[in-house]
């Protein structure tokens, strides 16, 4: 079942998070920046699938969501792998206390924003 209202709310949440993120020193807070970027990407992918009536649940749901959206919307294998790496890093932060280096943000910020912009365009 499609859920356009929830999809709209997730898109708005992604927009607000991205705006807030642009106002912070991303390199000074790289771990928080990664979490925010991942949340933005995840919310956008979930909004896309909710509009289609598709919902991933349970263990592995985030991984399935990335694979599904990357495949269905031709994001490319390199981007799919990168998003899975982001997911892994975010999980390591959340469950192991892993710290992201500022170089990770410096090296990948443009790519993340580019992917986010592609996802925004799909909604």
ABEGO torsion letter per residue (X at the ends): XBBAAAAAAAAAAAAAAAAAAAABBAAABAAAAAAAAAAAAAAAAAAAAAAAGBBBBEBGAAAAAAAAAAAAAGAEAAAAAAAAAAAAAAAAAAAAGBBBBAAAAAAAAAAAAAAAAAAAAAX
